[in-house]
Amino acid sequence: MDKEIFDKFSKFINENKAKRKFVQTVELAINFKGLDFSNQANRLNMEIVLPKSKGKITNVVVFADKRDITEKAKQLGAKEIISSNAIPSIANDKIKRNELLLNDLLAEPGLMPVIAKNLGQFLGPRNKMPKPLIGDIENVFKNLSSSITLKSKGKYLPTIHCVVGTENMDVKDIADNIDAILNSVSKKLGKQTIKSVYTKLTMSNALKLI
């Protein structure tokens, strides 16, 4: 991010932060040109590890039965633990199903088949199937705070949205995250395909960066 854009971005963040009773997220929207998103090869579905994280561990729901996993997940701040016995009832509860979409989902590997059977048709098309809890749980939680997924929302919508940080992060750190995302997208689709880039806080108007 060059100095002129950074100065504009920094001023925007400082003018709009700390105006709500909650910590606002900083969001990014990238609009494309010259791309046929009806062509599967042009659609985005990529995971990016941000250099400075998203500023907080987002709400995490864990599907698990094993005591060691459930206890560790609670220690790390999991919002909710869902046992295998509760999964079928969630499949029939529209409100609960939609609530899952607002969280990061993790699952004990042994529960993936029952999740797929009961919730796969709902979570799969929305790219929200749980990630298996493999290896050190603490590292899995840590990676959640640093990873984002960029996914095209439809065949013909030439835009993507993502979270790049929170208002209480250092502005330079947020800018580094934005640069990492734009560099990754440029390598995937070509810099010339980026038409415009906007940023905003949860409750603010948008600022055009590019």
N, C-alpha and C positions, 0 to 999 in steps of 0.2 A: 504494500500500500504506500503510494508516494506521499510526500509531506503535505501537499495541498489537500488530498482526499482525507488523510489521517486527521489533519487539523479540523476539517469540517465534521468528520465523524466524532472526534473527541468533544467538540463543542455541543454537538447534538446529544450525545450521551449525558453529558454534565447538565444540560438544560432540562432533560426529561426524567432523570433518575430521582429516586427518593420522594416521589409525589404520590405514592400509593401505600396502602397499609400492608403490602406484601412485596416480596422481591420479584421484580419484573424480569422476564427473560429477554434476551436480545435475539432477534430473529433475522434471517436473511432470506431474500427472494431473488432467484436468478431467472431471468427471462431469456429465451433463446430465439434465434432466427435461422432460417435456412435449413431446418431439420424436419424431417418427416417422422414424427413420433409414432405414426402407424406402423413404421418399420421397426420390428423388434430389436434390431441391431443398434438403433439409435436411442432406445430407452435406457434410462439410468436405473441401476439397482446396485449401488456400491456403498461399502462401509468405509468410513474415513476416521482415522484416529487423530483427534485434534491435539495439537502440541501443548495447549494450555487447559485442556478439559472444558467442560461446560459450566464450571463454577460450583456445581453441587451434584450430589447423587440424586437422580430423579427418583420418583416413586417406584419402588420395586416390589412386585408380587412374586412369591416363590411357591411353586407346586412341589411339595415334598412330604414324605412320610417318615424318613429316617430321622431319629432324634438328634444325631450330631449335626445334620444339615439344618434342621429347623432351628436349633438353638444358636448356631453360628449366624444364620441369616437374621435372626432377631437381634443379635448383638451388633450386627452391621447396619441395622436400621431398616430392615425390610418392613414395608407397609403392612403386608398381610402374608400369612402362610396358608395355603390351600392344600388340604389332604386329598388323596386319591378318591376317598369316599364322597367328597363334596363336588367332584368334577361333573358327574352326570346331572346334578341338580342345576349347576350353573348353565349347562347347555340349554336348559329350558327356561332360563330367567333372562329376559331381554335386557333389563336394566343392568344386571350383574355382568352380562356379556359385554355391554357397551362400556362399562366401567373399566374392564380389563384393557381396553384400547388406550386408556389414559396413563398406563403404567409400562415400565419395562418388565418383561416377563422372563423368569428363569424357572428351570425345572430339573428335578432329580432325573437323571437319564432313564431310570426304570419306569418313570411315569409318562414318558413321551408317547408310547402307543395308546394309552387310555386318553391322553389329551388329544391326540390326532383323531381318535375315533369319535370323541364327543364334541370337540371344539375346532377340529381342523377345517371344516367347511366355512366356519365363521372367521377364524383368525388367519388362515392361510392366505386368502385373497387380499387381506389387509396388511400382509407382511408382518404379522404380529405373533407368529408361532414362537413359543418360549425358546430361549437358548439353553442348551443342556448345561447343567452345572458340572463341569469337568475340571478336575485339578483343584487348585487352591481357591476356596470360595472367596476369600478376601480379595484376591487378584481379579476374580470375575466381577465383583462389585466395583472395584477400582476402575476396571476397563469400561464399565457402563458409563462412568462419568466423563470418559474421554472419547467415546465412540458415537458417531451419528450415522444414520443410513439415509442416503439420497436415493429417492425412488420416484420415477415419473408416475403421476397420479392417473393418467389416462392416455389413450392412444393419440389424442390430438391436442392436449394441453401443453403448450411449450413453456412450462415454468415448473420450478421446484422450490420448496420451502424447507427451512431447517432452523434449528436452534444453534446459536454460536456462543452463548454465554449468558451471564446474568449482569444486572446493572451494578452490582457491588464488586465486580471484577475490575482489575486494572484495564484501562482502555487499550493499552498496548497489547495485552494478552488477548483481548477480544479481536483486535485487528489481526494478530498472528493467526488466530483460528480462521478468520475470513479468508486470509491469504492462502492458507492451506487448502481450504475448500475450493477456491477459485483455481488454484494450480492443479488440483486433482481433476476437476471438471474439464479444464482446458486440455489436459493430457488425454482425457478420455474422448472428448468430442471436438476438440479444436478451439482455440481462443476466439477465432472468428465467429463461432456460433453463439457467443454470449452477446445478447442484444443490450441488456441493461441489468443492473444490480441495485436492489433496494434493501435497506435495513430499517428496523423499527423495534421499539420496546413493546411489551405486551399491550399497553394501553395508550401508546403514542401514535402520532401520524408517522408516515414513512419518510425516509430520507433517501434520495437517489445518490448512490456512490459512483456508479458508472453509467 
